[in-house]
Amino acid sequence: RDEARSMVYERDARLRDIDAALGERARERDEARAVADRRYALVDERERERDEARNVVREKEQALAQHLKERDEARRMVEERDLKLTNSIRERDEARAVADK
């Protein structure tokens, strides 16, 4: 009978040790999950910041493209006006030449 009690106590002690080890492993698992969750949150934040930066770059590129388009249009207008001015000066000079004859 004492031997049976001793075996029960030993088994209970082993079960308590196993329970304690399982509890420790569960705490370690929970800590690891918390670390992983913080890292995932950090990655999500960095991805959001990256996406915002990409949007800013896209907007700046669009603004630059619009500016370059407007600049090219302005240059064409200047070239057209220069051509008209050159033609007007030539016609004036021709008219003067005819009038001076």
GINORKA-V295309 format. One record per pair of residues at least 12 apart in sequence whose C-alpha atoms are under 10 Angstrom apart, sorted by the first residue. I is the first residue (numbers start at 1). GAP is how many residues later the second one is. If there is no record, write none. Layout:
I;GAP  I;GAP
This chain:
none
